[in-house]
Amino acid sequence: MTVSSSAILDNRSSWSRALQVLAAGTMLRLLLAAVVPLTNDEAYYWEWSRRLAAGYFDHPPAIAWLVALGGDTPLGVRLGSVLAGTLAGLAILRTARRLGGDDAALWASLIYACVPLAAAGYVLATPDAPLFCALAWTLHAVVEALSAPLRSPASLRWWSVAGVAIGIAMLSKYTAVLIPAAIALSVALYAPLRPRLREPGPYVAVGIASLVLAPNLWWNATHEWISFAFQLGHGLGAPKHAGVGAILTRELNLVGGQAGLTSPILFVLFLIVIWRALQQRDDAIHRLLGTVSVCVLLFFAWSATRKNVEANWPASAWLPAIILLAVAGAHGAYTRWLRGGLWLGTALVLVVYADAATLLAPRLGLRPGRDPVSQAYGWDVAVQDVHDAIRTAQVARQSEPVPRRVWVAADRYQQAAQLAWALQRAGLDTIGVFATNLGGRPNQYDLWPSFRQRASQGETLVLVLDESDTEPPPIVALAPYFSRIDQGPPVVRFAHGLLLGRQRAWLLRDWRGGWPGHSTPSILEFR
């Protein structure tokens, strides 16, 4: 009796400690989310959240909806993503507990806290946050459904939950389709799971997921399927360099990126447990989880033969791997290496946090232009220079009885979004900021009304461009459409005593009408 009670207490203690680790990680991410400025992409998604829609040029709408739940502060923008990370962690803990008991849940909480993918990734407001949350709950719901009796109410209930989660995942990133595809493949291939095809649950899940995704499908249908077209071209377009050497370089970059995203020791352990899961013919659920990981990794390995694969793209492959490794740890496997992996992962996470909070990388010699964290800093200073340029343009027009409006733009969407964010935070934004997109790829700014559609002839545009020894190409392209163009003040980004970037404001006066490459303005131009 005493032994049994002690075992129960130990199990409860493991589950309680797992929840405590998850809560501690959440508090740390909330703290970091409050003090680190928005990255370029986060500012871009914040711009989306001010114009809520069922779809956007680059991605489905989930991240915009999530950002809109908070306020116009760094913590407000990221709050939904941090909480999504906590919910994802809870799903992973519950799944590990289902498969390996409370000790597995504790291992899962520790792995989840120490993997840079989760510890750092869930600080940022990116589409990966709702994606990973929805996929974690997809896996949990499917495991619960497969653990329930065939054709039971519990099975149908969990398949329905899986359908909702899959739909939300698809509203986050289109590559989420890889996970339900891998699940369907597993159910069809593995004999113990095949009877599930004769129950209504999987088909109910497909129907529910389709209903959840329907608003985005409608948006794409009314926008010439522009989001799907962009994503297909972005990840699977014709390769710029198709030689064996180029392909090998991209594949090695993919492997290195995944090792950095998960930490090297845990990366190797993940690969081991995935491989062993595929060999467990007596445990179909473990095989399913391993198959999900393999399908995602194989898809992006193939994608790397065509284009560079960013490190976060295949990250969903590691969600089932965390569960598998936690269950293995609870059974006493790899514990020495697992502890080493946790320590190394923790060290990497702390380095990432230190860099984000103190600009460690540029202090150690990395050029700010190559450091994504550095690109987030200094816009609160730079925006004062932009405001000076606006006032210069306004002073020149004081003699007019009715002052003309002065508009603000940058050529690239990243800078336009940061300017919009900084102007709003400084209380200076009145009419919005544009991206001219004359030198960069098409993006969401192409779908919104632009300067040429909102401005009146005779008005002035303050255009912020990278500093150049020669006249920048956007200025050359725009010169025929303005009566006068002057160099404005430099736009300088400083933070923590470091010079992070230098640009130039250009004053484009007296717009004559027209725009490079456009005769009739259209909101829905995709070039």
Phi, psi and omega per residue, in radians:
M1 nan -0.739 -3.132
T2 -1.144 -0.738 -3.138
V3 -1.094 -0.752 -3.137
S4 -1.095 -0.763 3.122
S5 -1.112 -0.705 3.129
S6 -1.103 -0.719 3.132
A7 -1.096 -0.718 3.127
I8 -1.104 -0.761 3.133
L9 -1.107 -0.708 3.118
D10 -1.077 -0.748 3.139
N11 -1.103 -0.796 3.121
R12 -1.085 -0.632 3.124
S13 -1.141 -0.723 3.129
S14 -1.104 -0.779 3.130
W15 -1.139 -0.725 3.123
S16 -1.110 -0.740 3.117
R17 -1.160 -0.614 3.089
A18 -1.061 -0.769 3.116
L19 -1.161 -0.621 3.110
Q20 -1.145 -0.713 3.092
V21 -1.090 -0.744 3.124
L22 -1.094 -0.744 3.136
A23 -1.160 -0.698 3.134
A24 -1.115 -0.727 3.090
G25 -1.083 -0.666 3.109
T26 -1.104 -0.777 -3.128
M27 -1.105 -0.703 3.129
L28 -1.140 -0.718 3.128
R29 -1.180 -0.642 3.086
L30 -1.091 -0.711 3.127
L31 -1.099 -0.831 -3.133
L32 -1.146 -0.671 3.140
A33 -1.073 -0.490 -3.097
A34 -1.412 -0.411 -2.990
V35 -1.879 -0.317 -3.107
V36 -1.618 2.287 3.113
P37 -1.089 2.822 3.135
L38 -1.163 2.417 2.991
T39 -1.280 2.979 -3.137
N40 -0.997 -0.828 -3.108
D41 -1.160 -0.642 3.118
E42 -1.108 -0.733 3.084
A43 -1.082 -0.660 3.105
Y44 -1.098 -0.793 3.130
Y45 -1.199 -0.539 3.038
W46 -1.099 -0.699 3.046
E47 -1.029 -0.707 3.074
W48 -1.034 -0.752 -3.044
S49 -1.127 -0.313 3.084
R50 -1.468 -0.138 3.119
R51 -2.387 1.254 -3.029
L52 -1.109 2.406 -3.121
A53 -2.638 3.062 3.127
A54 -1.537 0.009 3.111
G55 -3.012 2.849 3.132
Y56 -2.470 2.898 -3.062
F57 -0.981 -0.833 -2.969
D58 -1.522 -0.596 -2.997
H59 -2.621 2.910 2.925
P60 -1.131 3.073 -2.880
P61 -1.572 -0.043 -2.962
A62 -0.985 -0.725 -3.090
I63 -1.151 -0.640 3.111
A64 -1.141 -0.742 3.117
W65 -1.109 -0.671 -3.127
L66 -1.184 -0.760 3.124
V67 -1.100 -0.639 -3.091
A68 -1.137 -0.316 -3.141
L69 -1.244 -0.407 -3.110
G70 -1.742 -2.995 3.141
G71 -1.719 -3.113 -3.104
D72 -1.544 1.000 3.028
T73 -2.351 2.817 3.090
P74 -0.944 -0.763 3.118
L75 -1.160 -0.691 3.125
G76 -1.086 -0.734 3.130
V77 -1.121 -0.642 -3.020
R78 -1.672 -0.150 -3.009
L79 -0.990 -0.819 -3.136
G80 -1.056 -0.664 -3.136
S81 -1.212 -0.705 3.109
V82 -1.096 -0.775 3.131
L83 -1.182 -0.595 3.051
A84 -1.080 -0.656 3.082
G85 -1.097 -0.680 3.105
T86 -1.154 -0.746 3.112
L87 -1.135 -0.656 3.070
A88 -1.091 -0.771 3.109
G89 -1.055 -0.700 3.124
L90 -1.092 -0.719 3.109
A91 -1.113 -0.720 3.127
I92 -1.129 -0.749 3.113
L93 -1.074 -0.778 -3.127
R94 -1.127 -0.675 3.134
T95 -1.190 -0.765 3.094
A96 -1.080 -0.672 3.114
R97 -1.125 -0.713 3.124
R98 -1.079 -0.684 -3.036
L99 -1.594 -0.447 -3.036
G100 -2.406 0.115 3.116
G101 1.516 -3.088 -3.061
D102 -1.136 -0.580 3.104
D103 -1.121 -0.645 3.083
A104 -1.127 -0.652 3.094
A105 -1.105 -0.678 3.115
L106 -1.141 -0.797 3.081
W107 -1.041 -0.718 -3.141
A108 -1.074 -0.703 -3.139
S109 -1.139 -0.667 3.141
L110 -1.215 -0.768 3.112
I111 -1.080 -0.804 -3.113
Y112 -1.061 -0.638 -3.126
A113 -1.284 -0.455 -3.003
C114 -1.828 -0.111 3.090
V115 -1.419 2.117 -3.139
P116 -0.930 -0.576 3.103
L117 -0.893 -0.832 -3.092
A118 -1.548 -0.769 -3.045
A119 -1.112 -0.675 3.140
A120 -1.681 -0.686 -3.067
G121 -1.093 -0.577 -3.101
Y122 -1.457 0.123 2.962
V123 -1.454 -0.518 -2.971
L124 -1.646 2.563 3.066
A125 -1.534 1.546 3.108
T126 -2.298 2.867 3.121
P127 -1.038 -0.345 3.131
D128 -1.139 -0.496 -3.099
A129 -1.119 -1.007 3.073
P130 -1.138 -0.529 3.127
L131 -1.076 -0.932 -3.085
F132 -1.134 -0.645 3.103
C133 -1.069 -0.861 -3.118
A134 -1.138 -0.687 -3.136
L135 -1.217 -0.629 3.095
A136 -1.082 -0.714 3.111
W137 -1.292 -0.511 3.020
T138 -1.052 -0.862 3.140
L139 -1.075 -0.746 -3.134
H140 -1.099 -0.793 -3.112
A141 -1.116 -0.705 3.139
V142 -1.166 -0.735 3.098
V143 -1.072 -0.754 3.113
E144 -1.130 -0.722 3.140
A145 -1.109 -0.730 -3.133
L146 -1.274 -0.362 3.105
S147 -1.488 -0.290 -3.141
A148 -1.454 2.747 3.098
P149 -1.038 2.573 -3.138
L150 -1.037 2.348 3.105
R151 1.104 0.349 -3.139
S152 -1.500 2.774 3.056
P153 -1.016 -0.629 3.133
A154 -1.122 -0.727 3.115
S155 -1.081 -0.818 3.136
L156 -1.084 -0.686 -3.139
R157 -1.095 -0.781 -3.112
W158 -1.264 -0.579 3.031
W159 -1.107 -0.619 3.104
S160 -1.157 -0.724 3.070
V161 -1.069 -0.721 3.111
A162 -1.057 -0.681 3.113
G163 -1.080 -0.772 3.095
V164 -1.075 -0.797 -3.103
A165 -1.125 -0.718 3.115
I166 -1.106 -0.725 3.110
G167 -1.059 -0.752 3.116
I168 -1.144 -0.692 3.097
A169 -1.060 -0.722 3.119
M170 -1.199 -0.477 3.046
L171 -1.340 -0.106 3.121
S172 -1.727 -0.876 3.103
K173 -2.635 2.449 -3.111
Y174 -1.196 -0.449 3.127
T175 -1.183 -0.131 3.050
A176 -1.026 -0.382 -3.129
V177 -1.053 -0.365 -3.140
L178 -1.096 -0.587 -3.065
I179 -1.254 -0.940 3.074
P180 -1.075 -0.552 3.083
A181 -1.113 -0.732 3.118
A182 -1.185 -0.641 3.094
I183 -1.121 -0.791 3.122
A184 -1.079 -0.704 3.112
L185 -1.076 -0.746 -3.131
S186 -1.119 -0.774 -3.135
V187 -1.102 -0.623 -3.139
A188 -1.316 -0.589 -3.025
L189 -1.488 -0.671 -2.974
Y190 -1.635 2.095 -3.015
A191 -0.953 -0.746 -3.137
P192 -1.096 -0.400 -3.121
L193 -1.651 -0.267 -3.009
R194 -1.057 -0.582 3.100
P195 -1.039 -0.351 3.132
R196 -1.123 -0.359 3.109
L197 -1.243 -0.232 3.136
R198 -1.714 0.076 3.044
E199 -1.874 2.772 -3.037
P200 -1.284 -0.331 -2.989
G201 -0.904 -0.933 -3.111
P202 -1.032 -0.619 -3.114
Y203 -1.321 -0.587 3.022
V204 -1.103 -0.715 3.125
A205 -1.063 -0.755 3.124
V206 -1.094 -0.751 3.138
G207 -1.109 -0.770 3.139
I208 -1.139 -0.770 3.125
A209 -1.039 -0.696 3.132
S210 -1.132 -0.694 3.109
L211 -1.136 -0.709 3.132
V212 -1.129 -0.670 -3.109
L213 -1.389 -0.263 -3.003
A214 -0.913 -0.753 3.140
P215 -1.019 -0.658 3.126
N216 -1.255 -0.629 3.069
L217 -1.096 -0.717 3.109
W218 -1.104 -0.758 3.140
W219 -1.066 -0.801 3.133
N220 -1.086 -0.699 -3.135
A221 -1.099 -0.556 3.138
T222 -1.573 -0.018 3.104
H223 -2.197 0.608 3.033
E224 1.017 0.523 3.104
W225 0.958 0.652 -2.979
I226 -1.184 -0.608 -3.125
S227 -1.217 -0.758 3.073
F228 -1.086 -0.765 -3.125
A229 -1.071 -0.725 3.137
F230 -1.123 -0.823 -3.087
Q231 -1.132 -0.682 3.105
L232 -1.122 -0.744 3.115
G233 -1.231 -0.583 -3.096
H234 -1.180 -0.728 -3.065
G235 -1.787 -0.433 -3.012
L236 -2.255 0.287 3.141
G237 -1.203 3.073 -3.135
A238 -1.045 2.307 -3.102
P239 -1.202 2.446 3.055
K240 -1.282 -0.621 -3.141
H241 -2.253 1.936 -3.013
A242 -1.846 0.071 -3.130
G243 -1.207 2.839 -3.124
V244 -1.036 -0.730 -3.139
G245 -1.092 -0.731 3.140
A246 -1.159 -0.725 3.128
I247 -1.128 -0.767 3.130
L248 -1.070 -0.703 3.112
T249 -1.085 -0.765 3.137
R250 -1.138 -0.673 3.126
E251 -1.165 -0.716 3.108
L252 -1.151 -0.667 3.065
N253 -1.086 -0.666 3.104
L254 -1.088 -0.826 3.141
V255 -1.105 -0.797 3.133
G256 -1.090 -0.684 3.116
G257 -1.106 -0.693 3.137
Q258 -1.228 -0.644 3.085
A259 -1.116 -0.674 3.103
G260 -1.243 -0.600 -3.101
L261 -1.246 -0.502 -3.085
T262 -1.924 -0.207 -3.003
S263 1.441 2.431 -2.943
P264 -0.993 -0.773 -3.093
I265 -1.176 -0.817 3.126
L266 -1.117 -0.574 3.100
F267 -1.028 -0.831 3.128
V268 -1.134 -0.748 3.122
L269 -1.099 -0.682 3.090
F270 -1.036 -0.798 -3.136
L271 -1.097 -0.657 3.140
I272 -1.136 -0.839 -3.082
V273 -1.226 -0.536 3.062
I274 -1.122 -0.821 3.139
W275 -1.071 -0.757 -3.112
R276 -1.228 -0.556 3.090
A277 -1.100 -0.665 3.138
L278 -1.142 -0.402 -3.108
Q279 -1.608 -0.064 -3.092
Q280 -1.488 1.471 -3.101
R281 -1.210 -0.335 3.135
D282 -1.601 0.027 3.131
D283 -2.366 1.595 -3.039
A284 -1.179 -0.534 -3.125
I285 -1.193 -0.736 3.065
H286 -1.077 -0.712 3.111
R287 -1.103 -0.680 3.101
L288 -1.072 -0.800 3.139
L289 -1.088 -0.734 3.096
G290 -1.118 -0.656 3.132
T291 -1.144 -0.695 3.095
V292 -1.014 -0.836 3.137
S293 -1.064 -0.803 -3.089
V294 -1.123 -0.731 -3.123
C295 -1.077 -0.749 3.131
V296 -1.133 -0.800 -3.113
L297 -1.129 -0.718 3.136
L298 -1.143 -0.683 3.132
F299 -1.058 -0.803 -3.092
F300 -1.353 -0.434 2.990
A301 -1.128 -0.688 3.065
W302 -1.182 -0.718 3.116
S303 -1.027 -0.622 -3.124
A304 -1.187 -0.285 3.048
T305 -1.275 -0.230 -3.093
R306 -1.978 -0.748 -3.081
K307 -2.449 2.826 3.004
N308 -1.115 2.377 3.121
V309 -1.828 2.095 3.108
E310 -1.213 2.617 -2.972
A311 -1.033 -0.588 -3.055
N312 -1.399 -0.251 -3.058
W313 -1.058 -0.821 -3.136
P314 -1.513 0.195 -2.962
A315 -1.069 -0.459 -3.135
S316 -1.123 -0.296 3.099
A317 -1.109 -0.419 -3.032
W318 -1.555 -0.157 3.100
L319 -1.106 -0.911 3.060
P320 -1.152 -0.494 3.133
A321 -1.154 -0.646 3.080
I322 -1.039 -0.757 3.140
I323 -1.117 -0.810 -3.119
L324 -1.099 -0.732 -3.139
L325 -1.196 -0.648 3.113
A326 -1.114 -0.733 3.114
V327 -1.137 -0.721 3.095
A328 -1.086 -0.741 3.111
G329 -1.082 -0.673 3.119
A330 -1.140 -0.443 3.100
H331 -1.598 0.131 3.056
G332 1.547 0.156 -3.108
A333 -1.565 2.450 3.014
Y334 1.035 0.355 -2.980
T335 -1.108 -0.627 3.131
R336 -1.127 -0.846 3.125
W337 -1.179 -0.596 3.138
L338 -1.115 -0.743 3.097
R339 -1.116 -0.722 3.082
G340 -1.074 -0.702 3.101
G341 -1.120 -0.643 3.115
L342 -1.164 -0.712 3.117
W343 -1.142 -0.772 3.130
L344 -1.145 -0.732 3.099
G345 -1.063 -0.730 3.106
T346 -1.065 -0.748 3.129
A347 -1.076 -0.755 3.134
L348 -1.132 -0.706 3.119
V349 -1.096 -0.744 3.137
L350 -1.128 -0.642 3.077
V351 -1.117 -0.757 3.114
V352 -1.078 -0.770 3.128
Y353 -1.111 -0.741 -3.141
A354 -1.115 -0.712 3.106
D355 -1.112 -0.755 -3.111
A356 -1.127 -0.608 -3.066
A357 -1.559 -0.434 -3.007
T358 -2.238 0.077 -3.077
L359 0.998 0.911 -3.098
L360 -1.129 -0.722 -3.049
A361 -1.033 -0.878 3.120
P362 -1.157 -0.463 3.075
R363 -1.186 -0.459 3.139
L364 -1.622 0.092 3.021
G365 1.962 -0.131 3.116
L366 -1.267 2.287 3.135
R367 -1.083 2.298 -3.123
P368 -0.948 -0.582 -3.131
G369 -1.142 -0.325 -3.139
R370 -1.785 0.023 -3.087
D371 -1.931 1.951 -3.125
P372 -1.021 -0.578 3.138
V373 -1.165 -0.748 3.138
S374 -1.060 -0.571 -3.128
Q375 -1.203 -0.238 3.105
A376 -1.488 -0.328 -3.015
Y377 -1.668 2.688 2.956
G378 1.588 -0.049 -3.121
W379 -1.247 -0.445 3.084
D380 -1.172 -0.472 3.056
V381 -1.436 -0.793 -3.082
A382 -1.074 -0.559 -3.068
V383 -1.163 -0.421 3.071
Q384 -1.187 -0.618 3.062
D385 -1.152 -0.682 3.094
V386 -1.125 -0.700 3.109
H387 -1.113 -0.649 3.066
D388 -1.064 -0.712 3.116
A389 -1.128 -0.684 3.104
I390 -1.094 -0.765 -3.135
R391 -1.158 -0.627 3.079
T392 -1.058 -0.767 3.126
A393 -1.153 -0.633 -3.128
Q394 -1.268 -0.666 3.133
V395 -1.079 -0.658 -3.119
A396 -1.127 -0.255 -3.081
R397 -1.977 0.252 -3.097
Q398 -1.131 -0.407 -3.124
S399 -1.280 -0.261 -3.121
E400 -1.346 2.480 -3.139
P401 -1.108 -0.610 3.103
V402 -2.152 1.870 -3.097
P403 -1.026 2.407 3.079
R404 -1.437 2.672 3.126
R405 -1.282 2.626 3.063
V406 -2.030 2.154 -3.097
W407 -1.801 2.795 -3.110
V408 -2.174 2.462 3.109
A409 -2.676 2.815 2.915
A410 -2.265 2.872 -3.104
D411 -1.423 -0.586 -3.115
R412 -1.816 2.588 -3.059
Y413 -1.138 -0.544 -3.136
Q414 -1.085 -0.801 -3.124
Q415 -1.247 -0.655 3.105
A416 -1.074 -0.745 -3.138
A417 -1.154 -0.732 3.113
Q418 -1.127 -0.686 3.098
L419 -1.128 -0.744 3.124
A420 -1.067 -0.758 3.132
W421 -1.120 -0.829 -3.086
A422 -1.174 -0.702 3.108
L423 -1.105 -0.727 3.124
Q424 -1.145 -0.729 -3.136
R425 -1.144 -0.549 3.139
A426 -1.517 0.011 -3.126
G427 1.261 0.439 -3.051
L428 -1.926 -0.169 -3.069
D429 -1.406 2.141 -3.134
T430 -2.123 -0.649 -3.039
I431 -2.211 0.122 3.073
G432 1.679 2.927 -3.128
V433 -2.211 2.460 -3.131
F434 -1.906 2.812 2.860
A435 -1.990 2.135 -3.112
T436 -1.291 -0.494 3.063
N437 0.982 0.583 3.113
L438 -1.401 -0.421 -3.102
G439 -2.101 -0.045 -3.104
G440 -2.043 -3.103 -3.123
R441 -1.281 2.735 3.035
P442 -1.053 2.663 -3.118
N443 -2.776 -2.988 -3.036
Q444 -1.067 -0.515 3.120
Y445 -1.065 -0.441 3.094
D446 -1.199 -0.381 -3.113
L447 -1.620 -0.210 3.101
W448 -1.667 2.709 3.050
P449 -0.977 2.275 -3.028
S450 -1.858 -3.059 -3.139
F451 -0.961 -0.812 -3.060
R452 -1.167 -0.297 3.137
Q453 -1.728 -0.384 -3.078
R454 -1.857 -0.471 -3.055
A455 -1.428 2.817 3.048
S456 -1.898 2.674 3.117
Q457 -1.031 2.461 -3.118
G458 1.672 -0.140 -3.111
E459 -1.519 2.921 -3.008
T460 -1.951 2.523 3.081
L461 -2.074 2.174 2.983
V462 -1.631 1.958 -3.057
L463 -1.937 2.120 -3.116
V464 -1.699 2.113 -3.088
L465 -2.291 2.802 3.054
D466 -1.059 2.478 3.105
E467 -1.076 2.428 -3.086
S468 -2.555 2.555 3.083
D469 -1.271 -0.397 3.119
T470 -2.015 3.026 3.129
E471 -1.173 2.151 -3.079
P472 -1.086 2.530 3.137
P473 -0.927 -0.694 3.106
P474 -1.066 -0.592 3.106
I475 -1.181 -0.734 3.098
V476 -1.051 -0.741 -3.107
A477 -1.196 -0.574 -3.059
L478 -1.590 -0.254 -3.050
A479 -0.923 -0.704 -3.114
P480 -1.176 -0.207 -3.016
Y481 -1.830 0.040 3.103
F482 -2.287 2.573 -3.106
S483 -1.263 -0.516 -3.049
R484 -2.683 2.458 3.096
I485 -2.285 2.199 -3.142
D486 -2.156 2.594 2.962
Q487 -1.273 2.298 3.055
G488 -1.716 -2.854 -3.105
P489 -1.263 2.756 3.012
P490 -1.157 2.607 3.094
V491 -2.002 1.888 -2.949
V492 -2.029 2.364 3.082
R493 -1.858 2.073 3.060
F494 -2.102 2.549 2.993
A495 -2.847 2.452 3.121
H496 0.913 0.616 3.116
G497 1.307 0.195 -3.102
L498 -1.983 2.454 2.990
L499 -1.457 2.026 -3.020
L500 -1.822 -0.323 -3.123
G501 -3.106 2.617 3.127
R502 -2.390 2.162 3.103
Q503 -2.223 -3.048 -3.113
R504 -2.405 2.358 3.016
A505 -1.567 2.299 3.093
W506 -1.976 2.391 -3.139
L507 -1.786 1.891 3.133
L508 -1.769 1.859 -2.948
R509 -1.762 2.630 2.996
D510 0.970 1.253 3.123
W511 -1.083 2.308 -3.104
R512 -1.639 -0.119 -3.004
G513 1.695 2.767 -3.114
G514 1.501 2.959 -3.086
W515 -2.809 2.603 -3.111
P516 -1.000 2.150 3.061
G517 1.369 0.132 -3.094
H518 -2.302 2.184 3.030
S519 -1.742 -0.754 3.095
T520 -2.052 2.033 -3.131
P521 -1.059 2.494 3.100
S522 -2.565 2.385 3.129
I523 -1.228 -0.499 -3.007
L524 -1.845 0.936 3.098
E525 -1.688 2.292 3.101
F526 -2.291 1.845 -3.044
R527 -1.862 nan nan
